[in-house]
């Protein structure tokens, strides 16, 4: 699945978990959770939004 650039609110949520929002794309936003994909390594993380 292709990721999308995070919105401003999603960027704040990503930064709250000590991640650099410039390196992460949003794959899914469901049930209060963000499924993130790293731009370069394809690593995936799930964090609360």
Secondary structure, 3 states (H helix, E strand, C coil): CCCECCCHHHHHHHHHCCCCHHHEEEEEEECCEEEEEECCCCCEEEEEC
